Amino acid sequence: MKLPKFLLADNSDFPEDLFVVHTEYPRFVLNVEEEEVEWFDDLEGDDEETMADEATKVVEAAFKWCDEELAKYDEEDEEEEA
């Protein structure tokens, strides 16, 4: 099965939170509301600084993707109201 790179997730135990799941290496769950990341994979590499930069980039990409995805939902809602 081919999975999308990012998935939106929620959970009734955390009604105020929205999560982004990153399905590719390095896999993680981002709590968008709390701006917290739970990593599923160990970040591997010789250079810690490079790995930290790459981790920062992928988390920023997750936030950007989430903003774009939520904007699509807002556009759909506006179209339905018109």
C-alpha positions as CSV (number, residue, x, y, z in Angstrom):
1,M,0.0,0.0,0.0
2,K,1.3,3.5,-0.9
3,L,0.8,5.9,2.0
4,P,0.8,9.7,1.7
5,K,3.8,11.5,3.2
6,F,1.6,13.3,5.7
7,L,-1.7,12.4,7.4
8,L,-4.0,14.5,9.5
9,A,-5.1,12.8,12.7
10,D,-7.3,13.6,15.7
11,N,-8.3,11.7,18.8
12,S,-11.3,12.0,21.1
13,D,-9.0,11.7,24.1
14,F,-7.3,14.9,23.0
15,P,-10.2,17.0,21.6
16,E,-8.3,20.3,21.4
17,D,-5.3,18.8,19.5
18,L,-4.6,18.2,15.9
19,F,-1.8,15.8,14.8
20,V,0.2,15.4,11.6
21,V,1.7,11.9,11.1
22,H,4.8,11.8,8.9
23,T,4.9,8.3,7.3
24,E,8.4,8.5,5.7
25,Y,11.8,8.4,7.4
26,P,12.2,9.9,9.9
27,R,8.7,9.0,11.0
28,F,7.0,11.2,13.7
29,V,3.8,12.5,15.0
30,L,3.5,16.3,15.4
31,N,1.0,17.8,17.8
32,V,0.2,21.0,15.9
33,E,-1.5,22.7,18.8
34,E,1.3,22.0,21.3
35,E,4.1,22.2,18.7
36,E,5.5,19.0,20.1
37,V,7.1,16.1,18.1
38,E,7.2,12.4,19.0
39,W,9.9,10.6,16.9
40,F,9.4,7.0,15.9
41,D,12.8,6.6,14.3
42,D,16.2,7.4,15.6
43,L,17.9,10.1,13.6
44,E,20.9,8.5,12.0
45,G,24.0,10.3,10.6
46,D,27.5,11.2,11.2
47,D,26.9,14.9,11.7
48,E,24.5,15.9,14.5
49,E,24.1,19.4,13.2
50,T,23.1,18.2,9.7
51,M,20.6,15.7,11.2
52,A,19.1,18.5,13.4
53,D,18.8,20.7,10.3
54,E,17.0,17.9,8.4
55,A,14.7,17.2,11.3
56,T,13.8,20.9,11.5
57,K,13.1,21.1,7.8
58,V,10.8,18.1,7.8
59,V,8.9,19.4,10.8
60,E,8.5,22.8,9.1
61,A,7.3,21.0,6.0
62,A,4.7,19.2,8.2
63,F,3.4,22.6,9.6
64,K,3.3,24.0,6.1
65,W,1.4,21.0,4.7
66,C,-1.0,21.2,7.6
67,D,-1.7,24.9,7.0
68,E,-2.3,24.2,3.3
69,E,-4.6,21.2,4.0
70,L,-6.7,23.2,6.5
71,A,-7.0,26.0,4.0
72,K,-8.5,23.5,1.5
73,Y,-11.1,22.5,4.1
74,D,-11.9,26.2,4.7
75,E,-12.3,26.7,0.9
76,E,-14.7,23.7,0.7
77,D,-16.8,25.1,3.6
78,E,-17.0,28.5,1.9
79,E,-18.1,26.9,-1.4
80,E,-20.8,24.9,0.4
81,E,-22.1,28.1,2.1
82,A,-22.3,30.0,-1.2
